[in-house]
Amino acid sequence: MNIRRRCVAILVLALSFSGCGEKVYKVSTVISTDGTCERVITVRYDSKSLARSAFPIPMDSTWRCEWTLEKNVDSTSKHDDSVYIARKRFADFEALGREYNVRRDSTNLAIHVTVERKFRWFYTYYGYSETYARFDPLHVPVPPSAVMTEEDLRQFMSSEAPDSALKGKWKRWDERNTMEWAFGRFVDAVRMRNDPKLSVDLVEQNKDRLIALLSDDSTKGKVPPSGKARTEKGRRQNDHRSFSEKLVSEMALMLKTDAFRVLAPDLDSIGVEATKRMEVSDRAEGEYVNTVVMPGVIIATNASEVRGTTVVWRFTHEHLALMDYPMHVESRVINLWAIIVTGLVVLSALAVPAFLRRRAGL
């Protein structure tokens, strides 16, 4: 079976699975002194469709694709992990960059890769840089700084596993985004109605109370689940409708006007749209492990793990939700030939005058 047919077959197999397990994305890149590089991408999951991932998983014929099963690290599991592996060797550093410097849909992760080689006579310096752009397909309305300080952000982004306090702040920021987005859509719905009995000012004046009402219902499980316990489409629509009718009734009671009861269909639409938006956001969920093997000696990096000539970064979708995640490493290779040539030149510079003086009898 040729590479193209093999990749297509693997893709069809991946699409036939359905599940909700968290994926693990491993990317390994080896930089060689001859200007070539090799990249291996491994995706481990428990039968979730690869097509739903925001990570750009290679599936075209320029990559060597294979599908394997590996023993699940969780001894309580009765099923092996499914592992998708894609390999590609790039003829030069620029080719690796071109692989990712392509405009992608906003629902996919944007990755930028650059590799540089600088000759400095005694040494050749290699610089590797890879950045995962902030994944913000929903255009969240609340900046992280609204909940986290600069020091919080620095600690969160530099930690592979942020502590419970930082995780709590991230969760509050994420929940606030959802509420702010929903409230904004609700205000738009009121404005679009253009009904004298529906006051935008009244809604905005009671923003905190209305958001608290929505948040309270959400935490009690009255909002239909959007990710890990999805039911059939018709059931979800009925749940949305039931929730919307109850919510506008409570709003009408809170604001002492029945005018808001007509907004149930609008809230129903907002709920459906919110579910779709969260499904897009969920595509980036998972753990990411990026490994780079550099030639020579590592002289600088922002990686938290360094093993000889290998550096490793570990992060999650929570990091990517906050801001860009930059990774860089620099190494240095001794040019032995340059040292030898320089030594010969120095010896010649010393030996030739001495030889000439000897011949002249000086």
VOTI-32485 format. One record per atom (N, C-alpha, C): x, y, z; residue in three letters. Coordinates in pm, whole numbers, plus 50000, padded with zeros to 5 digits. Layout:
N
XYZALA/...
END
This chain:
362
500854988250000MET/500005000050000MET/500895012450000MET/500685021849906ASN/501515033649902ASN/501175043150017ASN/501985053550034ILE/501835062550149ILE/500485069450149ILE/500035074350030ARG/498775081450024ARG/497615072550067ARG/497555060350014ARG/496455051450050ARG/496525047450196ARG/497735045750248ARG/497885042050387ARG/497375053150478ARG/497715065850447CYS/497265077050529CYS/495755078450524CYS/495165076650405VAL/493715077650391VAL/493035066750473VAL/493595054450469ALA/493005043450545ALA/493055046250694ALA/494155051950740ILE/494275055250881ILE/493265065950920ILE/493085075950833LEU/492125086550859LEU/490715080950870LEU/490325071850781VAL/488995065950787VAL/488815058250917VAL/489865051050958LEU/489795043651083LEU/489615053151201LEU/490345064351199ALA/490245074051309ALA/488855079951317ALA/488245082951204LEU/486925089051203LEU/485845079551251LEU/486125066551250SER/485125056851292SER/485015055651442SER/485985061551515PHE/485955060851660PHE/485205072751717PHE/484675071151837SER/484085082251910SER/484365080252057SER/484685091252127GLY/484995090352268GLY/485305103952324GLY/485705104652451CYS/485905117452516CYS/487215118052592CYS/488145108852566GLY/489385108852640GLY/490275120352601GLY/491095124752696GLU/491995135852669GLU/493165130752586GLU/493525138352484LYS/494605134252397LYS/495945138652451LYS/496985131852407VAL/498355135652438VAL/499085137352306VAL/499575149552281TYR/500265152652157TYR/501765153452186TYR/502545145152116LYS/503995145452133LYS/504635148851999LYS/505475159152002VAL/506175163551881VAL/507675162951909VAL/508405155551828SER/509845154251844SER/510535158851717SER/511485168051730THR/512195173651616THR/513695172051637THR/514375166751538VAL/515835164951544VAL/516485174051441VAL/517355182951487ILE/518065192351400ILE/519455186851372ILE/519835185951243SER/521145180451205SER/522055191351151SER/523355189051164THR/524325199051119THR/524355200550968THR/523855190550894ASP/523865191550748ASP/522695199850695ASP/521905205650784GLY/520805214250740GLY/519475207250726GLY/519465194150747THR/518205186750741THR/517615185550881THR/516365181550888CYS/515725179251017CYS/514605169051001CYS/514295162351108GLU/513255152151105GLU/512255154851216GLU/510985152951185ARG/509915155651282ARG/509025143351294ARG/508735139751418VAL/507855128451445VAL/506725133351536VAL/505485131051493ILE/504315135251570ILE/503565122851615ILE/503325122051745THR/502625110651803THR/501405115551878THR/500255109851848VAL/499015113551916VAL/498465101251985VAL/498355102052116ARG/497805091052195ARG/496425094952244ARG/495465086352227TYR/494105089352270TYR/493355076352293TYR/492175077452350ASP/491405065352377ASP/490165064952288ASP/490415065252161SER/489385063652057SER/488555076252033SER/489215087752033LYS/488515100051993LYS/488965103751853LYS/488035109051775SER/488325111751635SER/489435122051618SER/490445118651538LEU/491515128051510LEU/491025140351436LEU/489985138851358ALA/489495149951277ALA/488965161451361ALA/488625159051486ARG/488095169551572ARG/489175177351645ARG/490405173951625SER/491485180451698SER/491835193951637SER/492165203651724ALA/492625216551677ALA/494095215951637ALA/494815206051688PHE/496215204351654PHE/496335199551509PHE/497235205651431PRO/497375201651290PRO/498055188151276PRO/497275177551279ILE/497815163951267ILE/498065160751121ILE/499285157151084PRO/499595154150943PRO/498845141850894PRO/498265143150775MET/497565131750717MET/497825130550568MET/498645139550512ASP/498865139050368ASP/499995129450333ASP/500185127450206SER/501105117150158SER/502575120650174SER/502885133050213THR/504285136750233THR/504805131650367THR/503905126850451TRP/504275121250580TRP/504115106050577TRP/504965099150651ARG/504825084650668ARG/503935082150789ARG/502755076950764CYS/501755075350870CYS/501625060750912CYS/501375058751038GLU/501095045351086GLU/500205046051210GLU/499535035151233TRP/498595034251344TRP/498975022151430TRP/499175024251560THR/499575013251647THR/498735013351775THR/498845002451849LEU/498215001351980LEU/499294999452084LEU/499175006352194GLU/500135005052303GLU/499405002752434GLU/500064995952524LYS/499464992752653LYS/499115005452728LYS/497905006052778ASN/497455017652854ASN/498195018152987ASN/498705029953021VAL/499455031453146VAL/498565029753268VAL/497255031453247ASP/496305029453357ASP/495975014553366ASP/496445008253471SER/496284993753483SER/494834989553498SER/493954999053536THR/492534995653553THR/491794995153420THR/492435000353315SER/491775000653185SER/491904987153116SER/490844983053051LYS/490834970352979LYS/491234972052833LYS/491424984552791HIS/491714987252650HIS/493084993552635HIS/493754990352525ASP/495034996552493ASP/494795010352435ASP/495835018752446ASP/495765032052385ASP/495965030852235ASP/495245039252161SER/495455040152017SER/496475051351991SER/497475048551910VAL/498545058151885VAL/498705060351735VAL/498615073051696TYR/498805076951557TYR/500185083351546TYR/500985078751451ILE/502355083651435ILE/502565088451292ILE/503135100551279ALA/503455106151146ALA/504895110951148ALA/505675107051045ARG/507085110751036ARG/507375117750904ARG/508305127350911LYS/508705134050787LYS/510125139650803LYS/510925137850699ARG/512275143550696ARG/512275155350601ARG/512785166550649PHE/512795178850571PHE/514195181250514PHE/514255185150387ALA/515535186650319ALA/516345198450372ALA/515665208350427ASP/516355219850485ASP/515475226150592ASP/516065235550666PHE/515335241850775PHE/514135249850724PHE/514305256150608GLU/513215264250553GLU/511985255850522GLU/512225243450481ALA/511095234550448ALA/510255231650571ALA/510905230150686LEU/510165227950810LEU/509305240150842LEU/509875251850823GLY/509115264050849GLY/507915265350757GLY/508125261950630ARG/507025262950533ARG/505895253250564ARG/506205242350628GLU/505175232450662GLU/504105238450753GLU/504515248150836TYR/503575253650933TYR/503195268150906TYR/503965275050825ASN/503635289050796ASN/502575289950688ASN/501485283150711VAL/500355283050619VAL/499135288050693VAL/498365296550629ARG/497165301850693ARG/496175290650718ARG/495765289350843ARG/494825278850880ARG/493525284950931ARG/492525276450935ASP/491235280650989ASP/491395284551137ASP/490605294251182SER/490725299151320SER/490385288451423SER/489745277651379THR/489415266951473THR/490585257251491THR/491705259851423ASN/492895251451436ASN/494015259151504ASN/494885252051570LEU/496055258151632LEU/496995263551525LEU/497515275451548ALA/498515281251457ALA/499895279051518ALA/500795273151440ILE/502145270151487ILE/503155276651393ILE/504155283051451HIS/505185289751372HIS/506545283951413HIS/507305279051314VAL/508605272751340VAL/509695279451257VAL/510795282651320THR/511965287851248THR/513235281151301THR/514165278251211VAL/515465272651249VAL/516535280851178VAL/517525285451253GLU/518585293651195GLU/519955287251222GLU/520845289551126ARG/522235284851142ARG/523165296451111ARG/524035299951207LYS/524945311251192LYS/526395306551207LYS/527175309151104PHE/528585305251105PHE/529435316451166PHE/530235313151268ARG/531095322951336ARG/532525317551348ARG/533045312051240TRP/534405306651226TRP/534685295151322TRP/535015297951448PHE/535315287051540PHE/534055279151579PHE/532925285851574TYR/531675279451614TYR/530595281751508TYR/529655272551505THR/528415274351429THR/527265273751529THR/526415283951526TYR/525315284951620TYR/524005280851553TYR/523225272951625TYR/521915268551575TYR/520825273751669TYR/519835280051612GLY/518735285251691GLY/517405279351646GLY/516665273851739TYR/515365267851709TYR/514295275451785TYR/513235279051714SER/512135286351776SER/510805280751726SER/509915277851818GLU/508585272951782GLU/507565279451875GLU/506515284751819THR/505495291551898THR/504105286251864THR/503385282351968TYR/501985278851952TYR/501185291551984TYR/500465296551886ALA/499705308851907ALA/498555306452003ALA/498165316752074ARG/497035315652166ARG/495825310352091ARG/495195300252147PHE/494025294352082PHE/492775301552133PHE/492255310352051ASP/491125318652090ASP/490085319251978ASP/489515307751940PRO/488525307651832PRO/487205314251872PRO/487005316052002LEU/485745321752050LEU/485845336752073LEU/487065342352057HIS/487275356652080HIS/486745360552217HIS/487345354852320VAL/486875356752456VAL/486905371452494VAL/485885376352564PRO/485775390652593PRO/486575395252714PRO/487055385952797VAL/487725389852921VAL/489215386652911VAL/490105396552924PRO/491545393752920PRO/491975386553047PRO/493015378253039PRO/493485371153158PRO/493845380553273PRO/494295392653239SER/494705402253342SER/493545406653430SER/492315403753389ALA/491165407353471ALA/491065398553595ALA/491705386853591VAL/491645377453702VAL/493025374553759VAL/494055374553670MET/495405371153713MET/496325383253707MET/497245384053803THR/498275394353798THR/499355390153699THR/500265399253668GLU/501365395753578GLU/502205384453634GLU/502395384453766GLU/503165373753830GLU/502415360553822GLU/501085360953838ASP/500275348753824ASP/500445342953684ASP/500355351553583LEU/500485347053445LEU/501865341153420LEU/502895347853474ARG/504265342953453ARG/504435329153515ARG/503935327553638GLN/504055314753706GLN/503245303853636GLN/502055307553592PHE/501195297753524PHE/501855292953395PHE/502355302153315MET/502925298653185MET/504255291353198MET/504975293753307SER/506285287253323SER/506205273953396SER/505015270253441SER/504855257853516SER/504155247253432SER/504705235053436GLU/504065224153365GLU/502745220253432GLU/502725221253563ALA/501525217753641ALA/501265228753744ALA/500555239353707PRO/500285250353800PRO/499595245353927PRO/499855252154039ASP/499265247854166ASP/497765250554168ASP/497105245954274SER/495655246754281SER/495155261154283SER/495925270154345ALA/495505284154349ALA/495475290254209ALA/496525287654131LEU/496565292853994LEU/495505286253908LEU/495315273253927LYS/494285266153850LYS/492905271853882LYS/492705275454010GLY/491435281354049GLY/491195294753980GLY/492255302853969LYS/492125315753901LYS/491835313653752LYS/492505303753693TRP/492245300853551TRP/490795296853532TRP/490285288553620LYS/488895283953608LYS/487925295553622LYS/488205304653718ARG/487325316353733ARG/487355325053609ARG/488555326453551TRP/488665334353427TRP/487875327753314TRP/487975314653302ASP/487285307353197ASP/485765308453216ASP/485305306853339GLU/483865307953364GLU/483355322153340GLU/484165331853377ARG/483765345753355ARG/483645348653206ARG/484545343053127ASN/484445344752982ASN/483115339652929ASN/482725327852976THR/481475321952930THR/480285330752966THR/480285335553090MET/479175343853136MET/479135357353063MET/480305363353043GLU/480365376252974GLU/479905374752829GLU/480325363952767TRP/479905361652629TRP/478385359752622TRP/477835351552711ALA/476395349052710ALA/475615361752739ALA/476095369752833PHE/475395382152865PHE/475425391752746PHE/476575392552680GLY/476675401152561GLY/475695397052452GLY/475565383952432ARG/474615379052330ARG/473185381952374ARG/472915381352506PHE/471575384152556PHE/471225398852534PHE/472175407752560VAL/471955422052536VAL/471695424552388VAL/472435417652301ASP/472205419052157ASP/470795414752120ASP/470325403952183ALA/468975399052154ALA/467925409252197ALA/468125415352314VAL/467185425652361VAL/467185437552266VAL/468365441452223ARG/468485452852132ARG/467835449851997ARG/468035437551947MET/467455433851819MET/465925433451824MET/465365430251938ARG/463905430051952ARG/463305443951932ARG/464065453851978ASN/463625467851964ASN/462195469652017ASN/461945463552131ASP/460625464152194ASP/460665474552306ASP/459765484352304PRO/459755494652408PRO/459625488952549PRO/459035476952559LYS/458845470852690LYS/460105463852739LYS/461075462152646LEU/462345455652682LEU/463445466152685LEU/463935469152800SER/464915479752816SER/466335474252824SER/467175478452728VAL/468585474552731VAL/469255480352855VAL/468875492652889ASP/469445498953008ASP/469145490853134ASP/467915485753144LEU/467545477853260LEU/468385465153269LEU/468625458953155VAL/469445446853152VAL/470885449853195VAL/471445460453137GLU/472835463853168GLU/473005468453312GLU/471985475353366GLN/472055479753505GLN/472035467953602GLN/471445456853559ASN/471345444953643ASN/472265433853595ASN/473335437753531LYS/474265427953472LYS/474755417853575LYS/475255422453687ASP/475815413353786ASP/474765403653839ASP/473545408553863ARG/472475399853914ARG/472085389353810ARG/472015393553683LEU/471625384153578LEU/472725373753555LEU/473985378053556ILE/475085368553539ILE/475115358753657ILE/474865363853777ALA/474825355153894ALA/473705344853881ALA/472565349153827LEU/471445340053807LEU/471815329153708LEU/472435333253598LEU/472855323553497LEU/473925314253553LEU/474875319853627SER/475955311653683SER/475405301753785SER/474435306153865ASP/473855297453966ASP/473165285553903ASP/472405287753795ASP/471735276753727ASP/472765267553662ASP/473855273553609SER/474875265353541SER/475535255953639SER/475855261153760THR/476575252753855THR/475695241753912THR/474375243353903LYS/473475233153953LYS/473135222653848LYS/473765223953732GLY/473565213953629GLY/472305215553549GLY/471695227653554LYS/470455229553480LYS/470715232953334LYS/471965236053303VAL/472325238453164VAL/472705225153101VAL/472205222052984PRO/472535209252922PRO/474035207952901PRO/474615196252926PRO/476055194352911PRO/476485196452768PRO/477725202152752SER/478195205352618SER/479335196452573SER/479895188252663GLY/481065180752621GLY/481065166352658GLY/481165163152787LYS/481485149552829LYS/480275140652850LYS/479085146152846ALA/477895137752864ALA/476815141952766ALA/477195143352640ARG/476255147952539ARG/475215137352508ARG/473975141952494THR/472905133052453THR/472595135652307THR/471555129152256GLU/471195130952116GLU/470725145252092GLU/470755149451966LYS/470475163251930LYS/469105167851978LYS/468085159851959GLY/466735163851999GLY/466635165852149GLY/467295157152225ARG/467275158352371ARG/467935171352414ARG/469065174852351ARG/469765187152386ARG/468885199252356ARG/468195199152243GLN/467345210452209GLN/466225212152311GLN/465625201052355ASN/464575201852456ASN/465135207152588ASN/466335202852624ASP/466945207652747ASP/467195222652740ASP/467735227152625HIS/467965241452606HIS/466655249152622HIS/465615244152559ARG/464335251252560ARG/463765251852701ARG/463815240852774SER/463315240552910SER/464085250152999SER/465415250052985PHE/466265259053063PHE/465965273653028PHE/465815276752900SER/465575290452857SER/464275295852912SER/463235287752906GLU/461935292152957GLU/462005294853107GLU/462675286253179LYS/462795288153324LYS/463625300553356LYS/464695302553280LEU/465585313853307LEU/464885327153284LEU/464165328553173VAL/463495341353147VAL/462375343653247VAL/461765333053297SER/460735334553401SER/461365340353527SER/462555335353563GLU/463225340453681GLU/463725354753658GLU/464135357853534MET/464545371553503MET/463355381053515MET/462215376753462ALA/461015385053468ALA/460635387653613ALA/460765377453696LEU/460435378953838LEU/461445388153907LEU/462725386753873MET/463765394853934MET/463625409553897MET/463345412153767LEU/463275425853719LEU/461855431453721LEU/460935423253770LYS/459545427453788LYS/458895432353660LYS/459095424753552THR/458445427553425THR/458315414653346THR/457135412253291ASP/456895400053212ASP/457415401353069ASP/457905413153034ALA/458345415352896ALA/459465405852856ALA/460245401452954PHE/461395393152921PHE/461025378852885PHE/459775375152912ARG/459365361352883ARG/459435358052734ARG/459325368352650VAL/459355365852505VAL/460765362552456VAL/461755363752544LEU/463145361552504LEU/463575346952516LEU/462655338152554ALA/463015323952567ALA/463625318252438ALA/463025320952319PRO/463645315652196PRO/465055321052173PRO/465285333652213ASP/466605339452196ASP/467625332652287ASP/467225330052410LEU/468105322852501LEU/468345308652454LEU/467335302852393ASP/467485289452337ASP/468555289552229ASP/468515299552141SER/469525300752034SER/470915303152092SER/470985311452197ILE/472265314152260ILE/472845301252319ILE/471975293152381GLY/472435280552438GLY/472985271152333GLY/472275270252220VAL/472745261452111VAL/474075266452057VAL/474165279752038GLU/475415285451986GLU/476555283452085GLU/476255284952215ALA/477285282952317ALA/477815268652313ALA/476925259052293THR/477335245152284THR/478295243052167THR/477965248852052LYS/478815247451934LYS/480175254051958LYS/480165265752021ARG/481415272852046ARG/482305264952142ARG/481695259052244MET/482485251252339MET/483035238552274MET/482295232952179GLU/482795221252108GLU/484045224852029GLU/484055236851970VAL/485245241551898VAL/486405243451995VAL/486125249852108SER/487165252252207SER/487725239152261SER/486865229052277ASP/487295216152331ASP/488275208852240ASP/488335212852114ARG/489225205852020ARG/490695207252057ARG/491015217552135ALA/492425219652173ALA/492765212652303ALA/491785206852370GLU/492045200552499GLU/493035189152487GLU/493915188352584GLY/494905177652585GLY/496225182152643GLY/497155172852649GLU/498515175552695GLU/499445176252575GLU/500425185352582TYR/501365187252473TYR/502785185452525TYR/503565177352453VAL/504965175152488VAL/505795177752363VAL/506625188052369ASN/507445191852253ASN/508915189352286ASN/509555180652209THR/510955176952231THR/511795181052111THR/512945187152137VAL/513855191252029VAL/515255186252063VAL/515905179851967VAL/517275175151981VAL/518165184051895VAL/519095190851958MET/519955200551890MET/521365195051871MET/522075199651768PRO/523475195651752PRO/524365203651848PRO/525485197751888GLY/526435205051971GLY/526025205952116GLY/526275217452177VAL/526035219852319VAL/524945230452336VAL/523985227752424ILE/522925237452450ILE/523515249152528ILE/523305261352481ILE/523835273052552ILE/522725282252603ILE/521495280452554ALA/520385288752603ALA/519065282352564ALA/518095282952655THR/516765277752626THR/515795282352735THR/514505282652701ASN/513485285552802ASN/512745272852843ASN/513275261252801ALA/512675248352839ALA/512965245452984ALA/512015238953051SER/512195235453191SER/512955222453208SER/513115214953101GLU/513795202053108GLU/514885201353001GLU/516115199053044VAL/517265197952953VAL/518005185152985VAL/518175176752884ARG/518905164152899ARG/519955163252790ARG/521175167452824GLY/522235167352722GLY/521915176852609GLY/521715171452490THR/521385179752374THR/519875180052346THR/519105174952440THR/517645174152424THR/516945183652522THR/515965191052470VAL/515155199752556VAL/513695195752541VAL/512925197652648VAL/511525193252649VAL/510645204052711VAL/509525206752646TRP/508495215652700TRP/507215207452719TRP/506525209852829ARG/505255203252856ARG/504225213952893ARG/503085213452828PHE/502045223252855PHE/500695217352818PHE/499635224852843THR/498285220052814THR/497485230852742THR/496245227252708HIS/495355236852642HIS/495075248852731HIS/495225247252863GLU/494985258552953GLU/496035269352933GLU/497285265452907HIS/498325275152876HIS/497995282552746HIS/497565274952646LEU/497295280752515LEU/496095289952517LEU/495185288152613ALA/494015296852621ALA/494395310752670ALA/495495311952743LEU/495875324652802LEU/496665333552707LEU/497675327652642MET/498535335652556MET/499395326552469MET/500205332652381ASP/501125324852298ASP/502075316852387ASP/502455305052338TYR/503405296852413TYR/504685295752329TYR/505715303952361PRO/506955303752283PRO/507965293752337PRO/508675287052247MET/509735277652284MET/510965280852201MET/512105281952267HIS/513325284652190HIS/514525277952257HIS/515485274452176VAL/516715268252224VAL/517835271952128VAL/519025273952181GLU/520195277252100GLU/521335267952138GLU/522065263152037SER/523205254252063SER/524415259051985SER/525555253452020ARG/526815257551957ARG/527625245251922ARG/528125245051799VAL/528955233951751VAL/530355239151721VAL/531365232451773ILE/532755236451746ILE/533135232451603ILE/533705241651529ASN/534195238951394ASN/535665234651404ASN/535875221751416LEU/537235216551436LEU/538145220351320LEU/537595219951200TRP/538425223351084TRP/538915237751090TRP/538065246651145ALA/538455260651155ALA/539585262351255ALA/539545254451363ILE/540625255051462ILE/541925250151401ILE/541825239251323ILE/543035233751259ILE/543615243651160ILE/542755249551078VAL/543225259250979VAL/543865271251048VAL/543205276051153THR/543755287451226THR/545115284051287THR/545225271851341GLY/546495267651398GLY/547605267051294GLY/547255261951176LEU/548255261151069LEU/548685275051025LEU/547725284151017VAL/548045297850977VAL/548975304351078VAL/548675302351208VAL/549505308251313VAL/550915302251310VAL/550995289151294LEU/552315282651287LEU/553095287651166LEU/552385289251055SER/553065294250935SER/553565308450956SER/552755316551024ALA/553145330451048ALA/554385331251136ALA/554535321451224LEU/555705321351312LEU/556905314651246LEU/556625303951169ALA/557725296051114ALA/558375302750994ALA/557625308950907VAL/558185314650784VAL/559195325650815VAL/558905335350900PRO/559935345550931PRO/561205339450991PRO/561025329551078ALA/562185323251139ALA/563025316251033ALA/562355309950938PHE/563075303150830PHE/563835312950743PHE/563185324250716LEU/563835334350632LEU/565045340350700LEU/564935342650834ARG/566065348250906ARG/567225338450909ARG/566905325850922ARG/567965315750925ARG/568695315150791ARG/567935316050683ARG/568575315750551ARG/569425328050528ARG/569025339050588ALA/569775351450569ALA/570975351950664ALA/571095342050752GLY/572225341550842GLY/572085350850960GLY/570865354950987LEU/570665364051099LEU/570465356451229LEU/
END
